[in-house]
Amino acid sequence: MSLTAGSGPLGERPAGRFDRPMPERVLFIERVWPRIRGVASGETVVDSPGAFLVHETGRLPVYHFPAGEVRTDLLAETGEREPSGRGELAWRSLTIGDRVVPRAAWSYPSPAADFLEGLIAFRWDALDEWFAEAEQLFGHPKDPYSRIDVLRTTRHVRVLLGGEVLADSRRAIALEETGHRTRYYLPREDVRMELLTPSGTTSHCPFKGDATYLSVAGAEDAFWVYADPSEEDALPVAGLLAPWPGRVEVRVDGEPA
């Protein structure tokens, strides 16, 4: 689900191919136009109308900020240095009152690219809340190169485990998400719900919202469901069940999905 991660065009396992060999690692930076804010312990640590996204092969994009838009008075260099594909990282701790967050942020004393000079980045979980304008962000920055398309399909989708049919549908919703294989979401009427039990597992997707999971005997977290998708593009799959290929067998028109 990224330009430079997974099966994105500059990721480790690109879904397509270029007409010439590509470098093993690339760095790409672009301006972020929404105002980005980060808050910890009720204190605004960064408030940036001029943030950047840095993309690196094998990594999700990371916000980077001009030092003047960061509360550098709350940061202190720890003396920890470590190499990275972007150059040497100099770690900084964050102190707000009695709260100290080690390795909360980093800068680049020796950047691998000149466009990283003077920028500061944060570990996402070092801060309590992130916002793009007034909208709260979860998990990681939204990738501008990731999109969702939701398509109704009449293809025959069957879900099996050990030869037993768990679901059989010709009314599935096919969800196409950048960097991922097609996922099929099934109406509950086409799923043997009596075989499923909530597992208590949850996850969060910045593009689709909070997911809960259901298990079946012999397969933990075999299905997931977004009860209330956070993005309009994903609303058609609200309340539908998606089988997890590999944990259960998913066949589409008789072929493995």
MILUMZA-520064 format. One record per residue (C-alpha): residue number from 1; residue in three letters; x, y, z. Coordinates in nm, 2 decimals, decimal comma, m for minus. Example, Ala and Ser with C-alpha at 12.3 -4.5 7.8 and 13.67 -1.06 7.14 Angstrom:
k; r; c1; c2; c3
1; Ala; 1,23; m0,45; 0,78
2; Ser; 1,37; m0,11; 0,71
This chain:
k; r; c1; c2; c3
1; Met; 0,00; 0,00; 0,00
2; Ser; 0,29; 0,23; m0,07
3; Leu; 0,50; 0,37; m0,35
4; Thr; 0,81; 0,22; m0,19
5; Ala; 0,69; m0,07; 0,02
6; Gly; 0,55; m0,42; m0,05
7; Ser; 0,43; m0,46; m0,41
8; Gly; 0,44; m0,08; m0,49
9; Pro; 0,64; 0,01; m0,80
10; Leu; 0,95; 0,10; m0,60
11; Gly; 0,89; m0,16; m0,33
12; Glu; 1,07; m0,48; m0,25
13; Arg; 0,82; m0,69; m0,45
14; Pro; 0,69; m0,47; m0,73
15; Ala; 0,37; m0,60; m0,89
16; Gly; 0,48; m0,48; m1,23
17; Arg; 0,81; m0,41; m1,40
18; Phe; 1,01; m0,13; m1,55
19; Asp; 1,18; m0,13; m1,89
20; Arg; 1,53; m0,11; m1,72
21; Pro; 1,69; m0,22; m1,40
22; Met; 1,60; m0,01; m1,10
23; Pro; 1,83; 0,08; m0,81
24; Glu; 1,80; m0,15; m0,50
25; Arg; 1,71; 0,15; m0,29
26; Val; 1,55; 0,49; m0,37
27; Leu; 1,47; 0,80; m0,16
28; Phe; 1,19; 1,03; m0,27
29; Ile; 1,07; 1,34; m0,09
30; Glu; 0,76; 1,55; m0,15
31; Arg; 0,58; 1,84; 0,01
32; Val; 0,27; 1,77; 0,22
33; Trp; 0,01; 2,04; 0,17
34; Pro; m0,22; 1,98; 0,48
35; Arg; m0,10; 2,12; 0,81
36; Ile; 0,04; 1,84; 1,02
37; Arg; 0,04; 1,85; 1,40
38; Gly; 0,17; 1,61; 1,66
39; Val; 0,06; 1,62; 2,03
40; Ala; 0,20; 1,45; 2,34
41; Ser; 0,07; 1,49; 2,69
42; Gly; m0,16; 1,77; 2,57
43; Glu; 0,14; 1,97; 2,44
44; Thr; 0,18; 2,04; 2,07
45; Val; 0,52; 1,91; 1,98
46; Val; 0,51; 1,98; 1,61
47; Asp; 0,28; 2,21; 1,41
48; Ser; 0,39; 2,22; 1,05
49; Pro; 0,23; 2,39; 0,74
50; Gly; 0,55; 2,28; 0,55
51; Ala; 0,59; 1,91; 0,63
52; Phe; 0,74; 1,66; 0,39
53; Leu; 0,69; 1,29; 0,32
54; Val; 1,00; 1,08; 0,28
55; His; 0,96; 0,75; 0,09
56; Glu; 1,24; 0,49; 0,11
57; Thr; 1,25; 0,14; m0,05
58; Gly; 1,10; m0,11; 0,20
59; Arg; 0,95; 0,14; 0,43
60; Leu; 0,62; 0,32; 0,47
61; Pro; 0,65; 0,70; 0,42
62; Val; 0,75; 0,91; 0,72
63; Tyr; 0,67; 1,27; 0,79
64; His; 0,97; 1,50; 0,82
65; Phe; 0,96; 1,86; 0,95
66; Pro; 1,17; 2,17; 0,92
67; Ala; 1,33; 2,23; 1,26
68; Gly; 1,17; 2,57; 1,29
69; Glu; 0,82; 2,40; 1,30
70; Val; 0,92; 2,16; 1,59
71; Arg; 0,93; 2,23; 1,96
72; Thr; 1,30; 2,16; 1,97
73; Asp; 1,31; 2,30; 2,32
74; Leu; 1,14; 1,98; 2,43
75; Leu; 1,40; 1,76; 2,25
76; Ala; 1,75; 1,67; 2,37
77; Glu; 2,01; 1,48; 2,18
78; Thr; 2,08; 1,14; 2,35
79; Gly; 2,42; 1,09; 2,19
80; Glu; 2,29; 0,77; 2,02
81; Arg; 2,38; 0,75; 1,65
82; Glu; 2,29; 0,47; 1,41
83; Pro; 2,33; 0,42; 1,03
84; Ser; 2,03; 0,40; 0,80
85; Gly; 1,96; 0,42; 0,43
86; Arg; 1,89; 0,79; 0,47
87; Gly; 2,22; 0,86; 0,64
88; Glu; 2,33; 0,86; 1,00
89; Leu; 2,05; 0,91; 1,25
90; Ala; 2,10; 1,13; 1,56
91; Trp; 1,84; 1,03; 1,82
92; Arg; 1,66; 1,28; 2,05
93; Ser; 1,45; 1,22; 2,36
94; Leu; 1,13; 1,41; 2,43
95; Thr; 1,07; 1,56; 2,77
96; Ile; 0,73; 1,71; 2,88
97; Gly; 0,71; 1,77; 3,25
98; Asp; 0,79; 1,44; 3,42
99; Arg; 0,74; 1,24; 3,10
100; Val; 1,05; 1,14; 2,91
101; Val; 1,02; 0,95; 2,58
102; Pro; 1,36; 0,81; 2,47
103; Arg; 1,44; 0,79; 2,10
104; Ala; 1,14; 1,00; 2,02
105; Ala; 1,28; 1,18; 1,72
106; Trp; 1,58; 1,19; 1,50
107; Ser; 1,78; 1,43; 1,27
108; Tyr; 2,05; 1,37; 1,01
109; Pro; 2,40; 1,50; 1,09
110; Ser; 2,52; 1,33; 0,78
111; Pro; 2,22; 1,29; 0,54
112; Ala; 2,24; 1,06; 0,24
113; Ala; 2,05; 1,32; 0,04
114; Asp; 2,08; 1,69; 0,06
115; Phe; 1,70; 1,73; 0,09
116; Leu; 1,71; 1,57; 0,44
117; Glu; 1,94; 1,85; 0,57
118; Gly; 1,78; 2,03; 0,87
119; Leu; 1,48; 1,80; 0,89
120; Ile; 1,35; 1,62; 1,20
121; Ala; 1,13; 1,31; 1,21
122; Phe; 0,94; 1,14; 1,49
123; Arg; 0,87; 0,78; 1,58
124; Trp; 0,49; 0,77; 1,52
125; Asp; 0,41; 0,62; 1,87
126; Ala; 0,64; 0,87; 2,05
127; Leu; 0,35; 1,12; 2,03
128; Asp; m0,01; 1,06; 2,15
129; Glu; m0,20; 1,21; 1,86
130; Trp; m0,14; 1,31; 1,50
131; Phe; m0,36; 1,54; 1,29
132; Ala; m0,38; 1,64; 0,92
133; Glu; m0,56; 1,97; 0,95
134; Ala; m0,84; 1,88; 1,20
135; Glu; m0,86; 1,51; 1,11
136; Gln; m0,69; 1,27; 1,34
137; Leu; m0,45; 1,02; 1,18
138; Phe; m0,39; 0,67; 1,30
139; Gly; m0,12; 0,41; 1,25
140; His; 0,11; 0,60; 1,01
141; Pro; 0,09; 0,88; 0,76
142; Lys; m0,16; 0,84; 0,47
143; Asp; 0,02; 0,74; 0,16
144; Pro; m0,08; 0,96; m0,14
145; Tyr; 0,00; 0,67; m0,37
146; Ser; m0,25; 0,43; m0,21
147; Arg; m0,61; 0,42; m0,32
148; Ile; m0,91; 0,19; m0,27
149; Asp; m1,16; 0,08; m0,54
150; Val; m1,47; m0,12; m0,44
151; Leu; m1,64; m0,33; m0,71
152; Arg; m1,94; m0,54; m0,70
153; Thr; m1,88; m0,88; m0,86
154; Thr; m2,08; m1,19; m0,96
155; Arg; m1,78; m1,41; m0,95
156; His; m1,83; m1,73; m0,75
157; Val; m1,64; m1,70; m0,42
158; Arg; m1,61; m2,00; m0,19
159; Val; m1,43; m2,02; 0,15
160; Leu; m1,33; m2,36; 0,28
161; Leu; m1,14; m2,51; 0,57
162; Gly; m1,04; m2,88; 0,56
163; Gly; m1,29; m2,93; 0,28
164; Glu; m1,58; m2,78; 0,48
165; Val; m1,76; m2,49; 0,31
166; Leu; m1,76; m2,18; 0,54
167; Ala; m1,90; m1,94; 0,28
168; Asp; m2,05; m1,95; m0,07
169; Ser; m2,13; m1,63; m0,25
170; Arg; m2,20; m1,47; m0,59
171; Arg; m2,27; m1,13; m0,43
172; Ala; m1,92; m1,05; m0,31
173; Ile; m1,76; m0,70; m0,30
174; Ala; m1,41; m0,70; m0,45
175; Leu; m1,19; m0,44; m0,27
176; Glu; m0,88; m0,33; m0,47
177; Glu; m0,62; m0,16; m0,26
178; Thr; m0,28; m0,04; m0,39
179; Gly; m0,01; m0,29; m0,31
180; His; m0,25; m0,56; m0,21
181; Arg; m0,42; m0,85; m0,38
182; Thr; m0,79; m0,83; m0,43
183; Arg; m0,98; m0,90; m0,11
184; Tyr; m1,34; m1,03; m0,13
185; Tyr; m1,60; m0,91; 0,12
186; Leu; m1,90; m1,14; 0,17
187; Pro; m2,25; m1,07; 0,30
188; Arg; m2,33; m1,24; 0,63
189; Glu; m2,61; m1,43; 0,46
190; Asp; m2,36; m1,61; 0,25
191; Val; m2,13; m1,70; 0,54
192; Arg; m2,20; m1,98; 0,79
193; Met; m2,20; m1,74; 1,09
194; Glu; m2,29; m2,02; 1,33
195; Leu; m1,94; m2,15; 1,29
196; Leu; m1,77; m1,82; 1,37
197; Thr; m1,68; m1,67; 1,70
198; Pro; m1,53; m1,32; 1,78
199; Ser; m1,17; m1,36; 1,86
200; Gly; m1,11; m1,03; 2,04
201; Thr; m0,83; m0,93; 1,79
202; Thr; m0,85; m0,58; 1,64
203; Ser; m0,64; m0,39; 1,40
204; His; m0,64; m0,04; 1,24
205; Cys; m0,60; 0,06; 0,88
206; Pro; m0,55; 0,43; 0,81
207; Phe; m0,76; 0,39; 0,50
208; Lys; m1,04; 0,17; 0,62
209; Gly; m1,06; 0,21; 1,00
210; Asp; m1,09; m0,04; 1,28
211; Ala; m1,13; m0,41; 1,20
212; Thr; m1,25; m0,69; 1,43
213; Tyr; m1,18; m1,06; 1,37
214; Leu; m1,37; m1,39; 1,39
215; Ser; m1,23; m1,73; 1,43
216; Val; m1,35; m2,08; 1,33
217; Ala; m1,24; m2,41; 1,48
218; Gly; m0,90; m2,48; 1,33
219; Ala; m0,83; m2,12; 1,21
220; Glu; m0,77; m1,82; 1,44
221; Asp; m0,88; m1,48; 1,29
222; Ala; m1,01; m1,65; 0,98
223; Phe; m1,23; m1,35; 0,88
224; Trp; m1,22; m0,97; 0,95
225; Val; m1,49; m0,71; 0,93
226; Tyr; m1,50; m0,33; 0,92
227; Ala; m1,82; m0,24; 1,10
228; Asp; m1,78; 0,14; 1,04
229; Pro; m1,52; 0,22; 0,78
230; Ser; m1,35; 0,56; 0,83
231; Glu; m1,32; 0,64; 0,46
232; Glu; m1,61; 0,70; 0,22
233; Asp; m1,44; 0,48; m0,05
234; Ala; m1,46; 0,18; 0,18
235; Leu; m1,82; 0,23; 0,30
236; Pro; m1,96; m0,05; 0,07
237; Val; m1,78; m0,32; 0,27
238; Ala; m1,92; m0,21; 0,61
239; Gly; m2,04; m0,51; 0,80
240; Leu; m1,92; m0,76; 0,53
241; Leu; m1,68; m1,04; 0,61
242; Ala; m1,34; m1,09; 0,44
243; Pro; m1,17; m1,43; 0,46
244; Trp; m0,80; m1,44; 0,53
245; Pro; m0,63; m1,63; 0,25
246; Gly; m0,38; m1,88; 0,39
247; Arg; m0,57; m1,92; 0,71
248; Val; m0,87; m2,05; 0,51
249; Glu; m0,89; m2,15; 0,15
250; Val; m1,04; m1,89; m0,08
251; Arg; m1,15; m1,99; m0,43
252; Val; m1,28; m1,76; m0,70
253; Asp; m1,45; m1,92; m0,99
254; Gly; m1,29; m2,25; m0,88
255; Glu; m0,93; m2,11; m0,87
256; Pro; m0,73; m2,02; m0,56
257; Ala; m0,76; m1,65; m0,49
